[in-house]
Amino acid sequence: MKNLHIVALFRFKENDLMDALELLKKLVIETRREEGCLQYDLVEDNENKGVFFITELWESDELHYRHSTSEHLQYFRIQAQPMMARQTEVYKGYKTF
């Protein structure tokens, strides 16, 4: 079975950056405890203020699906929505080389 790689790109409003960062940190801490989570790292863009991305690595699609329905992710989505400058972009794939 192939591991699932994901990159999620977030753009937050400048006035909400401190609150957004706290939400993101809590999301990372909770997600790293989940079964099947091999990597879940928060990265801040050096050149674009308010841009963050999370790089994820999951054992399987099924375990990632469980994450996508988790309570802490649902909470994050609800709380982060008003702070977002744009809709989240999510890219999923499998290692090809």
ROSE-4610 file (N, C-alpha, C; in Angstrom, 1 decimal, always signed):
// ROSE-4610
residu = [M/M/M/K/K/K/N/N/N/L/L/L/H/H/H/I/I/I/V/V/V/A/A/A/L/L/L/F/F/F/R/R/R/F/F/F/K/K/K/E/E/E/N/N/N/D/D/D/L/L/L/M/M/M/D/D/D/A/A/A/L/L/L/E/E/E/L/L/L/L/L/L/K/K/K/K/K/K/L/L/L/V/V/V/I/I/I/E/E/E/T/T/T/R/R/R/R/R/R/E/E/E/E/E/E/G/G/G/C/C/C/L/L/L/Q/Q/Q/Y/Y/Y/D/D/D/L/L/L/V/V/V/E/E/E/D/D/D/N/N/N/E/E/E/N/N/N/K/K/K/G/G/G/V/V/V/F/F/F/F/F/F/I/I/I/T/T/T/E/E/E/L/L/L/W/W/W/E/E/E/S/S/S/D/D/D/E/E/E/L/L/L/H/H/H/Y/Y/Y/R/R/R/H/H/H/S/S/S/T/T/T/S/S/S/E/E/E/H/H/H/L/L/L/Q/Q/Q/Y/Y/Y/F/F/F/R/R/R/I/I/I/Q/Q/Q/A/A/A/Q/Q/Q/P/P/P/M/M/M/M/M/M/A/A/A/R/R/R/Q/Q/Q/T/T/T/E/E/E/V/V/V/Y/Y/Y/K/K/K/G/G/G/Y/Y/Y/K/K/K/T/T/T/F/F/F]
num = [1/1/1/2/2/2/3/3/3/4/4/4/5/5/5/6/6/6/7/7/7/8/8/8/9/9/9/10/10/10/11/11/11/12/12/12/13/13/13/14/14/14/15/15/15/16/16/16/17/17/17/18/18/18/19/19/19/20/20/20/21/21/21/22/22/22/23/23/23/24/24/24/25/25/25/26/26/26/27/27/27/28/28/28/29/29/29/30/30/30/31/31/31/32/32/32/33/33/33/34/34/34/35/35/35/36/36/36/37/37/37/38/38/38/39/39/39/40/40/40/41/41/41/42/42/42/43/43/43/44/44/44/45/45/45/46/46/46/47/47/47/48/48/48/49/49/49/50/50/50/51/51/51/52/52/52/53/53/53/54/54/54/55/55/55/56/56/56/57/57/57/58/58/58/59/59/59/60/60/60/61/61/61/62/62/62/63/63/63/64/64/64/65/65/65/66/66/66/67/67/67/68/68/68/69/69/69/70/70/70/71/71/71/72/72/72/73/73/73/74/74/74/75/75/75/76/76/76/77/77/77/78/78/78/79/79/79/80/80/80/81/81/81/82/82/82/83/83/83/84/84/84/85/85/85/86/86/86/87/87/87/88/88/88/89/89/89/90/90/90/91/91/91/92/92/92/93/93/93/94/94/94/95/95/95/96/96/96/97/97/97]
x = [+0.8/+0.0/+0.9/+0.5/+1.3/+0.9/+1.9/+1.5/+1.0/+0.1/-0.6/+0.1/+0.5/+1.2/+0.2/+0.2/-0.8/+0.0/-0.4/+0.0/-1.2/-1.4/-2.6/-2.1/-2.6/-2.1/-3.2/-2.8/-3.7/-3.2/-4.2/-3.9/-4.8/-4.2/-5.0/-4.9/-6.0/-6.0/-4.9/-4.3/-3.1/-3.5/-4.7/-5.2/-5.4/-5.5/-5.9/-4.7/-3.5/-2.4/-2.1/-2.1/-1.8/-2.8/-4.0/-5.1/-5.0/-4.8/-4.7/-3.5/-2.4/-1.2/-1.5/-2.2/-2.5/-3.5/-4.4/-5.3/-4.5/-3.6/-2.8/-2.0/-1.3/-0.5/-1.3/-2.5/-3.4/-3.7/-4.0/-4.4/-3.2/-2.0/-0.8/-0.6/-0.7/-0.5/-1.5/-2.8/-3.8/-3.6/-3.3/-3.3/-2.1/-1.0/+0.2/-0.1/-1.1/-1.5/-2.3/-2.8/-3.7/-3.0/-3.8/-3.3/-3.1/-2.0/-1.7/-1.0/-0.8/-0.2/+1.3/+2.0/+3.5/+4.2/+3.6/+4.2/+3.1/+3.2/+2.2/+3.0/+3.5/+4.4/+3.8/+3.9/+3.4/+4.6/+4.4/+5.5/+4.9/+5.6/+5.2/+6.0/+5.4/+6.0/+6.9/+8.2/+9.1/+8.8/+8.2/+8.1/+6.6/+5.7/+4.3/+3.6/+3.4/+2.8/+1.4/+1.1/-0.2/-0.4/+0.7/+0.6/+1.3/+0.6/+1.1/+0.8/+1.6/+1.2/+1.5/+0.7/+0.9/+1.3/+2.4/+2.8/+2.4/+1.7/+1.2/+1.7/+1.8/+2.1/+1.3/+0.5/-0.4/-0.1/-0.4/-0.2/-1.1/-2.3/-3.3/-4.4/-5.1/-6.3/-7.3/-7.5/-8.5/-8.2/-6.9/-6.6/-6.6/-6.3/-6.5/-8.0/-8.8/-10.2/-10.7/-10.2/-10.6/-10.2/-9.0/-8.5/-9.5/-9.9/-10.7/-12.1/-12.5/-13.8/-13.6/-12.3/-12.0/-12.6/-12.9/-13.5/-12.6/-11.2/-10.3/-10.2/-10.3/-10.2/-11.5/-12.6/-13.9/-13.9/-13.4/-13.3/-12.4/-11.2/-10.3/-11.0/-11.7/-12.3/-13.3/-14.1/-15.1/-14.5/-13.5/-12.8/-12.0/-11.3/-10.4/-11.2/-12.3/-13.0/-13.1/-13.5/-13.6/-12.3/-11.2/-9.9/-9.2/-9.8/-9.2/-9.3/-8.2/-8.2/-8.7/-8.4/-8.9/-9.2/-9.8/-10.2/-8.9/-8.9/-7.7/-7.6/-6.3/-6.0/-5.4/-5.8/-5.3/-4.8/-3.6/-3.0/-2.7/-3.2/-2.9/-2.2/-1.4/-0.7/+0.1/+0.7/+1.6/+2.9/+3.9/+5.3/+5.5/+6.0/+6.2/+7.6/+8.6/+10.0/+10.7]
y = [-1.2/+0.0/+1.3/+2.2/+3.5/+4.5/+5.2/+6.3/+7.5/+8.2/+9.3/+10.6/+11.4/+12.7/+13.8/+14.8/+15.9/+17.2/+18.3/+19.6/+20.5/+21.1/+22.0/+23.4/+24.3/+25.7/+26.6/+27.4/+28.3/+29.8/+30.7/+32.1/+32.8/+33.4/+34.1/+35.6/+36.3/+37.8/+38.2/+39.3/+39.8/+40.2/+40.7/+41.1/+39.9/+38.7/+37.5/+36.5/+36.9/+36.0/+35.3/+36.1/+35.5/+34.4/+34.7/+33.7/+32.5/+32.8/+31.7/+30.8/+31.4/+30.5/+29.7/+30.2/+29.4/+28.2/+28.5/+27.4/+26.3/+26.8/+25.8/+25.0/+25.6/+24.8/+23.7/+24.1/+23.1/+22.0/+22.3/+21.3/+20.3/+20.8/+20.0/+19.1/+19.6/+18.8/+17.7/+18.0/+16.9/+15.9/+16.4/+15.5/+14.5/+15.0/+14.1/+12.9/+13.0/+11.9/+10.8/+11.1/+10.2/+9.0/+7.9/+6.7/+6.9/+6.5/+6.6/+7.9/+8.8/+10.1/+9.9/+9.9/+9.7/+11.0/+12.1/+13.4/+14.4/+15.5/+16.6/+17.9/+18.6/+19.8/+21.1/+22.1/+23.4/+24.3/+24.9/+25.7/+27.1/+28.1/+29.5/+30.0/+30.6/+31.1/+32.3/+32.3/+33.3/+34.6/+34.6/+35.7/+36.3/+35.5/+35.9/+35.9/+37.0/+37.1/+36.5/+35.7/+35.1/+33.8/+33.3/+32.1/+31.0/+29.9/+28.7/+27.5/+26.5/+25.2/+24.1/+23.0/+21.8/+20.7/+20.0/+18.9/+17.7/+16.7/+15.6/+14.3/+13.3/+11.9/+11.0/+10.2/+9.2/+7.8/+6.9/+5.4/+5.0/+5.6/+5.1/+6.2/+6.0/+6.9/+6.8/+5.6/+5.3/+6.1/+6.0/+6.7/+8.2/+8.7/+10.1/+10.5/+9.6/+9.9/+10.1/+9.2/+9.4/+10.7/+11.2/+12.5/+13.6/+13.4/+14.5/+14.6/+13.6/+13.7/+13.9/+14.1/+14.2/+15.5/+15.4/+16.5/+17.7/+17.5/+18.7/+19.4/+18.6/+19.2/+20.0/+19.4/+20.2/+21.5/+21.4/+22.6/+23.7/+23.2/+24.1/+24.8/+24.0/+24.6/+25.7/+25.4/+26.4/+27.7/+27.5/+28.7/+29.4/+28.8/+29.4/+30.1/+29.6/+30.1/+31.7/+32.4/+33.8/+34.5/+33.8/+34.4/+34.2/+33.4/+33.0/+34.2/+34.4/+35.4/+34.8/+33.5/+32.7/+31.3/+30.5/+29.1/+28.3/+27.3/+26.4/+25.6/+25.4/+24.5/+23.3/+22.1/+20.8/+20.0/+19.5/+18.7/+17.3/+16.2/+14.9/+14.1/+13.2/+12.3/+11.2/+10.4/+9.3/+9.5/+9.1/+9.2/+8.4/+9.1/+8.4/+8.1/+8.6/+8.3/+8.3]
z = [+0.0/+0.0/+0.0/-0.8/-0.9/+0.2/+0.7/+1.6/+0.8/+1.5/+0.9/+1.3/+0.3/+0.6/+0.3/+1.2/+1.0/+1.4/+0.6/+0.9/+1.0/+2.1/+2.3/+2.4/+1.6/+1.5/+2.1/+3.1/+3.8/+3.6/+3.3/+3.3/+4.2/+5.2/+6.3/+6.1/+6.6/+6.6/+7.6/+7.2/+8.0/+9.5/+9.7/+11.0/+11.9/+11.3/+12.1/+12.3/+11.9/+11.9/+13.2/+14.3/+15.6/+16.0/+15.8/+16.1/+15.2/+13.9/+13.0/+13.3/+13.7/+14.0/+15.2/+16.2/+17.4/+17.0/+16.1/+15.7/+14.9/+14.0/+13.3/+14.2/+15.2/+16.1/+16.8/+17.3/+18.0/+17.0/+15.8/+14.8/+14.6/+14.5/+14.3/+15.5/+16.7/+17.9/+18.0/+17.7/+17.8/+16.7/+15.5/+14.3/+14.5/+15.0/+15.1/+16.0/+16.9/+17.8/+17.1/+15.9/+15.2/+14.6/+14.6/+14.0/+12.5/+12.0/+10.6/+10.2/+11.1/+10.7/+10.9/+9.7/+9.7/+9.7/+9.2/+9.2/+9.1/+9.9/+9.8/+10.3/+9.3/+9.6/+9.1/+10.0/+9.6/+9.2/+8.0/+7.4/+7.1/+7.5/+7.1/+6.0/+5.0/+3.8/+4.2/+3.8/+4.1/+3.4/+2.2/+1.4/+1.3/+1.8/+1.7/+3.0/+3.6/+4.9/+4.9/+5.9/+6.1/+5.3/+4.6/+3.9/+4.7/+4.9/+5.6/+4.8/+5.0/+4.4/+5.4/+5.3/+6.1/+5.1/+5.4/+4.7/+5.5/+4.8/+5.5/+4.9/+5.7/+5.1/+6.0/+5.3/+5.9/+5.5/+6.4/+6.0/+4.9/+4.9/+3.9/+3.7/+2.6/+2.4/+3.5/+3.9/+5.0/+6.2/+6.6/+7.9/+7.7/+6.5/+6.2/+6.3/+5.7/+5.8/+7.2/+8.1/+9.5/+10.0/+9.6/+10.0/+9.5/+8.3/+7.6/+8.3/+9.1/+9.8/+11.3/+11.7/+13.2/+13.8/+15.1/+15.8/+15.8/+16.0/+16.0/+14.6/+13.6/+12.2/+11.9/+12.3/+12.1/+12.9/+14.1/+15.0/+14.3/+13.8/+13.1/+11.9/+11.1/+9.9/+10.3/+11.3/+11.7/+12.2/+13.1/+13.7/+12.7/+11.7/+10.8/+9.6/+9.3/+8.1/+8.1/+9.1/+9.0/+8.9/+9.2/+9.2/+7.8/+7.0/+5.7/+4.7/+4.0/+2.9/+1.6/+1.5/+0.3/+0.8/-0.1/+0.2/+0.3/+1.2/+1.3/+0.0/-0.4/-1.5/-1.0/-1.4/-1.0/-2.2/-2.1/-3.1/-2.6/-3.2/-2.7/-3.8/-3.4/-4.4/-3.7/-4.6/-4.1/-4.7/-4.0/-4.4/-5.7/-6.7/-8.0/-8.3/-7.5/-7.8/-6.5]
